[in-house]
Every structure is written in structure tokens, then in C-alpha cells.
Amino acid sequence: MMVTGWNVVFGAEHQTVEAVTCNGKPVDVREVGVIADGRRTVHAIEFPDLTLGSVTVKVRRGTRTVSESLELDSFEEGSLPDLTRCS
């Protein structure tokens, strides 16, 4: 098995993902599938290594665009060595 990084998969129901950012920097986001009879689109983002904190996901709901926070992981502070962190 080849590991290319740390992947996060999330769904967007009845909305379109416009962008994902980590600390204000764009993160490549890929549409990887559709489930729930076409109501939910599954997306994936990838980091080179384990990344803590949360990313900002900009989504379009109809004519409105909003930003949501997506928690990446909930490791206890200090339980792991210094890792990349999104805030």
C-alpha cells in the first residue's frame, strides 16, 4: 500500500463546495462521488501529513455563499509532536 498523505473525506448535501482553505491558503478539493440518491456529493482533501485544527469550507446554498468550519481531528494538545495546524 502506498500512502500519499493524510486524506479527509466529507459530504455536502444540497450545496456546492466552492473552496477549502487552511490558514487562508487554498487546499485542493476533489469531488469523489455522489451518494444518497444524488443528494450528497462526497469530496476529499489531502495533506502531506497529519494536520490538526479545522479548515474553512466555502459552500453555495442556492444563491447564498457561506463559510463553514470543518474540524480535522481532535487529538489532545501536546499528545503528538509538532504537526501542521489549520486554524
MOPAC internal coordinates of N, CA, C and O (Angstrom, degrees):
PM7 1SCF
backbone

  N    0.0000 0     0.00 0     0.00 0    0    0    0
  C    1.4452 1     0.00 0     0.00 0    1    0    0
  C    1.5218 1   108.55 1     0.00 0    2    1    0
  O    1.2310 1   120.58 1   -44.65 1    3    2    1
  N    1.3150 1   116.50 1   135.35 1    3    2    1
  C    1.4565 1   121.24 1   177.93 1    5    3    2
  C    1.5222 1   109.01 1  -107.34 1    6    5    3
  O    1.2310 1   120.80 1   -53.22 1    7    6    5
  N    1.3093 1   116.07 1   126.78 1    7    6    5
  C    1.4545 1   120.65 1   179.23 1    9    7    6
  C    1.5172 1   108.23 1  -103.42 1   10    9    7
  O    1.2310 1   120.42 1   -55.36 1   11   10    9
  N    1.3223 1   116.79 1   124.64 1   11   10    9
  C    1.4626 1   120.66 1  -177.57 1   13   11   10
  C    1.5175 1   112.76 1  -100.89 1   14   13   11
  O    1.2310 1   119.66 1   170.89 1   15   14   13
  N    1.2968 1   118.26 1    -9.11 1   15   14   13
  C    1.4554 1   120.81 1  -177.91 1   17   15   14
  C    1.5071 1   110.13 1   160.02 1   18   17   15
  O    1.2310 1   121.31 1    15.82 1   19   18   17
  N    1.3056 1   115.11 1  -164.18 1   19   18   17
  C    1.4548 1   121.61 1  -179.48 1   21   19   18
  C    1.5156 1   107.52 1  -106.35 1   22   21   19
  O    1.2310 1   120.39 1   -60.57 1   23   22   21
  N    1.3261 1   116.86 1   119.43 1   23   22   21
  C    1.4606 1   122.29 1  -174.85 1   25   23   22
  C    1.5175 1   111.52 1  -105.04 1   26   25   23
  O    1.2310 1   121.31 1   -37.65 1   27   26   25
  N    1.3151 1   115.09 1   142.35 1   27   26   25
  C    1.4607 1   122.25 1   175.46 1   29   27   26
  C    1.5187 1   106.78 1  -123.45 1   30   29   27
  O    1.2310 1   120.70 1   -51.67 1   31   30   29
  N    1.3244 1   116.26 1   128.33 1   31   30   29
  C    1.4635 1   121.81 1   179.81 1   33   31   30
  C    1.5183 1   107.82 1  -115.22 1   34   33   31
  O    1.2310 1   120.74 1   -44.88 1   35   34   33
  N    1.3343 1   116.20 1   135.12 1   35   34   33
  C    1.4618 1   120.43 1   179.27 1   37   35   34
  C    1.5152 1   109.71 1  -146.50 1   38   37   35
  O    1.2310 1   120.86 1   -20.55 1   39   38   37
  N    1.3239 1   115.96 1   159.45 1   39   38   37
  C    1.4542 1   121.76 1  -179.28 1   41   39   38
  C    1.5103 1   112.16 1  -111.94 1   42   41   39
  O    1.2310 1   120.99 1   -26.10 1   43   42   41
  N    1.3194 1   115.72 1   153.90 1   43   42   41
  C    1.4663 1   122.45 1   176.24 1   45   43   42
  C    1.5220 1   107.30 1  -130.95 1   46   45   43
  O    1.2310 1   120.88 1   -66.84 1   47   46   45
  N    1.3230 1   115.92 1   113.16 1   47   46   45
  C    1.4532 1   120.62 1  -176.97 1   49   47   46
  C    1.5206 1   110.58 1  -100.14 1   50   49   47
  O    1.2310 1   120.78 1   -56.15 1   51   50   49
  N    1.3229 1   116.11 1   123.85 1   51   50   49
  C    1.4708 1   123.04 1   178.99 1   53   51   50
  C    1.5236 1   111.80 1    57.68 1   54   53   51
  O    1.2310 1   120.07 1  -145.45 1   55   54   53
  N    1.3323 1   117.46 1    34.55 1   55   54   53
  C    1.4609 1   121.81 1   177.00 1   57   55   54
  C    1.5258 1   108.57 1  -153.14 1   58   57   55
  O    1.2310 1   120.49 1   -17.28 1   59   58   57
  N    1.3285 1   116.67 1   162.72 1   59   58   57
  C    1.4569 1   122.42 1  -178.38 1   61   59   58
  C    1.5167 1   108.96 1  -115.91 1   62   61   59
  O    1.2310 1   120.33 1   -51.57 1   63   62   61
  N    1.3256 1   116.97 1   128.43 1   63   62   61
  C    1.4589 1   121.05 1   176.92 1   65   63   62
  C    1.5235 1   108.29 1   -76.88 1   66   65   63
  O    1.2310 1   120.72 1   -58.94 1   67   66   65
  N    1.3317 1   116.23 1   121.06 1   67   66   65
  C    1.4632 1   121.92 1  -179.55 1   69   67   66
  C    1.5239 1   111.52 1   -93.12 1   70   69   67
  O    1.2310 1   120.09 1   140.67 1   71   70   69
  N    1.3548 1   117.43 1   -39.33 1   71   70   69
  C    1.4640 1   121.35 1  -176.75 1   73   71   70
  C    1.5194 1   110.01 1  -165.04 1   74   73   71
  O    1.2310 1   121.17 1   -24.42 1   75   74   73
  N    1.3346 1   115.36 1   155.58 1   75   74   73
  C    1.4649 1   122.57 1   172.85 1   77   75   74
  C    1.5236 1   106.68 1  -129.71 1   78   77   75
  O    1.2310 1   120.32 1   -44.16 1   79   78   77
  N    1.3350 1   116.99 1   135.84 1   79   78   77
  C    1.4516 1   120.65 1   178.52 1   81   79   78
  C    1.5205 1   111.13 1  -132.56 1   82   81   79
  O    1.2310 1   121.20 1   -29.10 1   83   82   81
  N    1.3328 1   115.31 1   150.90 1   83   82   81
  C    1.4612 1   124.18 1   174.24 1   85   83   82
  C    1.5167 1   105.75 1  -124.73 1   86   85   83
  O    1.2310 1   120.48 1   -65.25 1   87   86   85
  N    1.3188 1   116.69 1   114.75 1   87   86   85
  C    1.4691 1   121.65 1  -177.58 1   89   87   86
  C    1.5295 1   111.38 1    55.86 1   90   89   87
  O    1.2310 1   120.78 1  -143.41 1   91   90   89
  N    1.3297 1   116.12 1    36.59 1   91   90   89
  C    1.4621 1   121.14 1   177.86 1   93   91   90
  C    1.5200 1   114.48 1    83.45 1   94   93   91
  O    1.2310 1   119.96 1   173.64 1   95   94   93
  N    1.3303 1   117.69 1    -6.36 1   95   94   93
  C    1.4624 1   120.72 1  -179.61 1   97   95   94
  C    1.5236 1   109.71 1   -98.87 1   98   97   95
  O    1.2310 1   120.18 1   -43.51 1   99   98   97
  N    1.3399 1   117.26 1   136.49 1   99   98   97
  C    1.4695 1   120.19 1  -178.61 1  101   99   98
  C    1.5247 1   112.59 1   -61.13 1  102  101   99
  O    1.2310 1   121.50 1   -37.10 1  103  102  101
  N    1.3185 1   114.73 1   142.90 1  103  102  101
  C    1.4631 1   123.00 1   174.10 1  105  103  102
  C    1.5269 1   106.35 1  -117.78 1  106  105  103
  O    1.2310 1   120.63 1   -49.21 1  107  106  105
  N    1.3302 1   116.40 1   130.79 1  107  106  105
  C    1.4712 1   119.24 1   177.47 1  109  107  106
  C    1.5195 1   109.37 1   -62.26 1  110  109  107
  O    1.2310 1   120.92 1   -47.94 1  111  110  109
  N    1.3247 1   115.84 1   132.06 1  111  110  109
  C    1.4599 1   121.32 1   178.47 1  113  111  110
  C    1.5247 1   107.47 1  -124.20 1  114  113  111
  O    1.2310 1   120.95 1   -44.46 1  115  114  113
  N    1.3293 1   115.78 1   135.54 1  115  114  113
  C    1.4642 1   121.20 1  -179.29 1  117  115  114
  C    1.5164 1   110.48 1  -120.09 1  118  117  115
  O    1.2310 1   120.94 1   -40.78 1  119  118  117
  N    1.2996 1   115.81 1   139.22 1  119  118  117
  C    1.4603 1   120.92 1   171.68 1  121  119  118
  C    1.5215 1   106.44 1   -82.38 1  122  121  119
  O    1.2310 1   120.67 1   -57.23 1  123  122  121
  N    1.3375 1   116.32 1   122.77 1  123  122  121
  C    1.4620 1   119.13 1  -174.82 1  125  123  122
  C    1.5231 1   113.99 1  -114.52 1  126  125  123
  O    1.2310 1   120.22 1   175.78 1  127  126  125
  N    1.3280 1   117.18 1    -4.22 1  127  126  125
  C    1.4551 1   118.18 1   178.13 1  129  127  126
  C    1.5113 1   112.42 1   170.40 1  130  129  127
  O    1.2310 1   121.76 1    -5.49 1  131  130  129
  N    1.3168 1   114.24 1   174.51 1  131  130  129
  C    1.4650 1   122.14 1   178.26 1  133  131  130
  C    1.5218 1   107.11 1  -133.87 1  134  133  131
  O    1.2310 1   120.63 1   -45.78 1  135  134  133
  N    1.3380 1   116.40 1   134.22 1  135  134  133
  C    1.4672 1   121.28 1   179.54 1  137  135  134
  C    1.5257 1   109.27 1  -133.48 1  138  137  135
  O    1.2310 1   121.21 1     2.64 1  139  138  137
  N    1.3164 1   115.30 1  -177.36 1  139  138  137
  C    1.4705 1   122.61 1   177.30 1  141  139  138
  C    1.5328 1   110.99 1    56.89 1  142  141  139
  O    1.2310 1   121.33 1  -129.79 1  143  142  141
  N    1.3236 1   115.05 1    50.21 1  143  142  141
  C    1.4743 1   120.94 1   179.09 1  145  143  142
  C    1.5246 1   112.53 1    55.02 1  146  145  143
  O    1.2310 1   120.77 1  -143.35 1  147  146  145
  N    1.3515 1   116.13 1    36.65 1  147  146  145
  C    1.4568 1   120.86 1   176.45 1  149  147  146
  C    1.5125 1   115.20 1    85.22 1  150  149  147
  O    1.2310 1   119.87 1  -178.59 1  151  150  149
  N    1.3283 1   117.86 1     1.41 1  151  150  149
  C    1.4712 1   120.30 1  -177.97 1  153  151  150
  C    1.5212 1   112.76 1   -82.06 1  154  153  151
  O    1.2310 1   119.96 1   154.46 1  155  154  153
  N    1.3349 1   117.69 1   -25.54 1  155  154  153
  C    1.4640 1   120.84 1  -174.09 1  157  155  154
  C    1.5292 1   109.57 1  -123.05 1  158  157  155
  O    1.2310 1   121.01 1   -54.34 1  159  158  157
  N    1.3224 1   115.67 1   125.66 1  159  158  157
  C    1.4520 1   121.83 1   175.98 1  161  159  158
  C    1.5264 1   108.33 1   -97.52 1  162  161  159
  O    1.2310 1   120.56 1   -46.37 1  163  162  161
  N    1.3189 1   116.53 1   133.63 1  163  162  161
  C    1.4604 1   121.85 1  -179.62 1  165  163  162
  C    1.5276 1   108.27 1   -99.65 1  166  165  163
  O    1.2310 1   121.11 1   -48.02 1  167  166  165
  N    1.3328 1   115.48 1   131.98 1  167  166  165
  C    1.4629 1   122.78 1  -177.88 1  169  167  166
  C    1.5226 1   109.43 1  -122.57 1  170  169  167
  O    1.2310 1   120.59 1   -22.91 1  171  170  169
  N    1.3274 1   116.47 1   157.09 1  171  170  169
  C    1.4643 1   121.33 1   176.80 1  173  171  170
  C    1.5224 1   109.67 1  -135.06 1  174  173  171
  O    1.2310 1   121.53 1   -38.28 1  175  174  173
  N    1.3275 1   114.68 1   141.72 1  175  174  173
  C    1.4607 1   121.62 1   170.84 1  177  175  174
  C    1.5177 1   106.85 1  -125.01 1  178  177  175
  O    1.2310 1   120.78 1   -26.60 1  179  178  177
  N    1.3341 1   116.12 1   153.40 1  179  178  177
  C    1.4622 1   120.05 1  -176.57 1  181  179  178
  C    1.5193 1   109.89 1  -133.19 1  182  181  179
  O    1.2310 1   121.30 1   -41.24 1  183  182  181
  N    1.3250 1   115.12 1   138.76 1  183  182  181
  C    1.4553 1   122.94 1   175.23 1  185  183  182
  C    1.5270 1   107.58 1  -119.92 1  186  185  183
  O    1.2310 1   119.50 1   -26.22 1  187  186  185
  N    1.3460 1   118.55 1   153.78 1  187  186  185
  C    1.4546 1   120.42 1  -179.76 1  189  187  186
  C    1.5263 1   113.30 1   -64.70 1  190  189  187
  O    1.2310 1   120.11 1   155.42 1  191  190  189
  N    1.3357 1   117.40 1   -24.58 1  191  190  189
  C    1.4580 1   121.53 1  -177.33 1  193  191  190
  C    1.5257 1   107.87 1  -152.63 1  194  193  191
  O    1.2310 1   120.80 1    -6.00 1  195  194  193
  N    1.3199 1   116.08 1   174.00 1  195  194  193
  C    1.4597 1   120.75 1   177.63 1  197  195  194
  C    1.5219 1   109.39 1   -52.22 1  198  197  195
  O    1.2310 1   120.38 1   -49.24 1  199  198  197
  N    1.3167 1   116.89 1   130.76 1  199  198  197
  C    1.4549 1   122.82 1  -177.25 1  201  199  198
  C    1.5128 1   108.49 1  -128.09 1  202  201  199
  O    1.2310 1   120.57 1   -47.02 1  203  202  201
  N    1.3229 1   116.52 1   132.98 1  203  202  201
  C    1.4558 1   122.13 1  -177.34 1  205  203  202
  C    1.5173 1   110.99 1  -103.24 1  206  205  203
  O    1.2310 1   120.69 1    -8.26 1  207  206  205
  N    1.3278 1   116.29 1   171.74 1  207  206  205
  C    1.4573 1   121.93 1   176.67 1  209  207  206
  C    1.5107 1   112.02 1    93.95 1  210  209  207
  O    1.2310 1   121.05 1    38.63 1  211  210  209
  N    1.3199 1   115.61 1  -141.37 1  211  210  209
  C    1.4582 1   120.52 1  -179.16 1  213  211  210
  C    1.5192 1   109.90 1  -145.93 1  214  213  211
  O    1.2310 1   121.18 1   -27.85 1  215  214  213
  N    1.3254 1   115.35 1   152.15 1  215  214  213
  C    1.4607 1   121.60 1   174.90 1  217  215  214
  C    1.5201 1   108.10 1  -105.68 1  218  217  215
  O    1.2310 1   121.14 1   -21.06 1  219  218  217
  N    1.3123 1   115.43 1   158.94 1  219  218  217
  C    1.4583 1   121.36 1   174.81 1  221  219  218
  C    1.5199 1   107.93 1   -98.88 1  222  221  219
  O    1.2310 1   121.02 1   -53.33 1  223  222  221
  N    1.3281 1   115.66 1   126.67 1  223  222  221
  C    1.4649 1   121.62 1   179.51 1  225  223  222
  C    1.5225 1   107.41 1  -113.33 1  226  225  223
  O    1.2310 1   120.78 1   -60.65 1  227  226  225
  N    1.3241 1   116.11 1   119.35 1  227  226  225
  C    1.4643 1   121.16 1   177.86 1  229  227  226
  C    1.5148 1   107.15 1   -94.24 1  230  229  227
  O    1.2310 1   120.49 1   -58.64 1  231  230  229
  N    1.3478 1   116.67 1   121.36 1  231  230  229
  C    1.4588 1   121.80 1  -177.91 1  233  231  230
  C    1.5214 1   111.06 1  -123.87 1  234  233  231
  O    1.2310 1   121.39 1   -29.37 1  235  234  233
  N    1.3248 1   114.94 1   150.63 1  235  234  233
  C    1.4658 1   120.84 1   175.31 1  237  235  234
  C    1.5132 1   107.69 1  -106.34 1  238  237  235
  O    1.2310 1   121.26 1   -53.47 1  239  238  237
  N    1.3148 1   115.19 1   126.53 1  239  238  237
  C    1.4722 1   123.16 1   176.41 1  241  239  238
  C    1.5181 1   106.96 1  -117.95 1  242  241  239
  O    1.2310 1   120.93 1   -81.60 1  243  242  241
  N    1.2965 1   115.83 1    98.40 1  243  242  241
  C    1.4619 1   119.08 1  -175.82 1  245  243  242
  C    1.5217 1   109.12 1    68.25 1  246  245  243
  O    1.2310 1   120.44 1    62.33 1  247  246  245
  N    1.3305 1   116.76 1  -117.67 1  247  246  245
  C    1.4639 1   120.92 1   179.98 1  249  247  246
  C    1.5274 1   112.21 1   -99.24 1  250  249  247
  O    1.2310 1   120.32 1   176.95 1  251  250  249
  N    1.3219 1   117.00 1    -3.05 1  251  250  249
  C    1.4698 1   122.18 1  -178.21 1  253  251  250
  C    1.5136 1   111.74 1   -99.41 1  254  253  251
  O    1.2310 1   120.36 1   -38.71 1  255  254  253
  N    1.3360 1   116.91 1   141.29 1  255  254  253
  C    1.4598 1   121.82 1   173.17 1  257  255  254
  C    1.5198 1   108.07 1  -114.32 1  258  257  255
  O    1.2310 1   120.71 1   -49.67 1  259  258  257
  N    1.3313 1   116.25 1   130.33 1  259  258  257
  C    1.4635 1   121.49 1  -179.21 1  261  259  258
  C    1.5258 1   109.29 1  -133.25 1  262  261  259
  O    1.2310 1   121.11 1   -20.27 1  263  262  261
  N    1.3215 1   115.49 1   159.73 1  263  262  261
  C    1.4645 1   121.30 1   176.11 1  265  263  262
  C    1.5150 1   109.20 1  -108.88 1  266  265  263
  O    1.2310 1   121.35 1   -45.37 1  267  266  265
  N    1.3249 1   115.02 1   134.63 1  267  266  265
  C    1.4573 1   122.20 1   178.03 1  269  267  266
  C    1.5171 1   108.35 1  -121.80 1  270  269  267
  O    1.2310 1   120.68 1   -27.61 1  271  270  269
  N    1.3233 1   116.31 1   152.39 1  271  270  269
  C    1.4541 1   121.48 1   176.65 1  273  271  270
  C    1.5297 1   108.50 1  -100.80 1  274  273  271
  O    1.2310 1   120.41 1   -47.83 1  275  274  273
  N    1.3257 1   116.81 1   132.17 1  275  274  273
  C    1.4572 1   122.22 1   179.01 1  277  275  274
  C    1.5246 1   108.39 1  -116.94 1  278  277  275
  O    1.2310 1   120.69 1   -66.71 1  279  278  277
  N    1.3254 1   116.28 1   113.29 1  279  278  277
  C    1.4671 1   122.08 1   179.91 1  281  279  278
  C    1.5228 1   109.31 1   -69.16 1  282  281  279
  O    1.2310 1   120.69 1   -50.63 1  283  282  281
  N    1.3277 1   116.29 1   129.37 1  283  282  281
  C    1.4612 1   120.55 1  -178.48 1  285  283  282
  C    1.5086 1   112.48 1   -86.01 1  286  285  283
  O    1.2310 1   119.85 1   134.78 1  287  286  285
  N    1.3227 1   117.90 1   -45.22 1  287  286  285
  C    1.4576 1   121.05 1  -179.93 1  289  287  286
  C    1.5108 1   108.95 1  -161.33 1  290  289  287
  O    1.2310 1   120.94 1   -18.42 1  291  290  289
  N    1.3102 1   115.81 1   161.58 1  291  290  289
  C    1.4617 1   119.61 1  -174.50 1  293  291  290
  C    1.5243 1   112.16 1  -124.32 1  294  293  291
  O    1.2310 1   120.56 1  -146.01 1  295  294  293
  N    1.3418 1   116.54 1    33.99 1  295  294  293
  C    1.4619 1   118.68 1   176.10 1  297  295  294
  C    1.5134 1   109.38 1   -60.19 1  298  297  295
  O    1.2310 1   120.90 1   -35.42 1  299  298  297
  N    1.3239 1   115.88 1   144.58 1  299  298  297
  C    1.4584 1   119.78 1   178.26 1  301  299  298
  C    1.5132 1   109.65 1   -67.56 1  302  301  299
  O    1.2310 1   121.52 1   -40.56 1  303  302  301
  N    1.3377 1   114.70 1   139.44 1  303  302  301
  C    1.4629 1   121.06 1   178.15 1  305  303  302
  C    1.5241 1   109.07 1   -55.26 1  306  305  303
  O    1.2310 1   119.90 1   -48.18 1  307  306  305
  N    1.3142 1   117.80 1   131.82 1  307  306  305
  C    1.4514 1   121.99 1   178.20 1  309  307  306
  C    1.5130 1   114.85 1    85.87 1  310  309  307
  O    1.2310 1   119.61 1   173.94 1  311  310  309
  N    1.3456 1   118.35 1    -6.06 1  311  310  309
  C    1.4652 1   119.80 1  -178.43 1  313  311  310
  C    1.5293 1   112.08 1   -82.86 1  314  313  311
  O    1.2310 1   120.66 1   166.93 1  315  314  313
  N    1.3282 1   116.34 1   -13.07 1  315  314  313
  C    1.4610 1   121.13 1  -179.78 1  317  315  314
  C    1.5247 1   109.22 1  -130.13 1  318  317  315
  O    1.2310 1   120.13 1   -20.37 1  319  318  317
  N    1.3366 1   117.36 1   159.63 1  319  318  317
  C    1.4598 1   119.34 1   176.71 1  321  319  318
  C    1.5263 1   110.29 1   -64.60 1  322  321  319
  O    1.2310 1   120.39 1    -7.04 1  323  322  321
  N    1.3258 1   116.85 1   172.96 1  323  322  321
  C    1.4651 1   120.64 1   178.92 1  325  323  322
  C    1.5218 1   110.01 1   -55.72 1  326  325  323
  O    1.2310 1   121.13 1   -55.15 1  327  326  325
  N    1.3146 1   115.45 1   124.85 1  327  326  325
  C    1.4583 1   121.93 1  -179.60 1  329  327  326
  C    1.5177 1   109.03 1  -128.45 1  330  329  327
  O    1.2310 1   121.02 1   -16.54 1  331  330  329
  N    1.3081 1   115.65 1   163.46 1  331  330  329
  C    1.4540 1   120.70 1   174.42 1  333  331  330
  C    1.5149 1   108.74 1   -60.81 1  334  333  331
  O    1.2310 1   120.46 1   -39.34 1  335  334  333
  N    1.3089 1   116.72 1   140.66 1  335  334  333
  C    1.4600 1   121.67 1  -178.31 1  337  335  334
  C    1.5207 1   109.60 1  -133.12 1  338  337  335
  O    1.2310 1   121.26 1   -47.80 1  339  338  337
  N    1.3272 1   115.19 1   132.20 1  339  338  337
  C    1.4564 1   122.22 1   170.08 1  341  339  338
  C    1.5226 1   107.18 1  -100.59 1  342  341  339
  O    1.2310 1   120.48 1   -34.87 1  343  342  341
  N    1.3007 1   116.69 1   145.13 1  343  342  341
  C    1.4693 1   117.99 1   179.15 1  345  343  342
  C    1.5039 1   110.99 1  -128.99 1  346  345  343
  O    1.2310 1   120.10 1   180.00 1  347  346  345

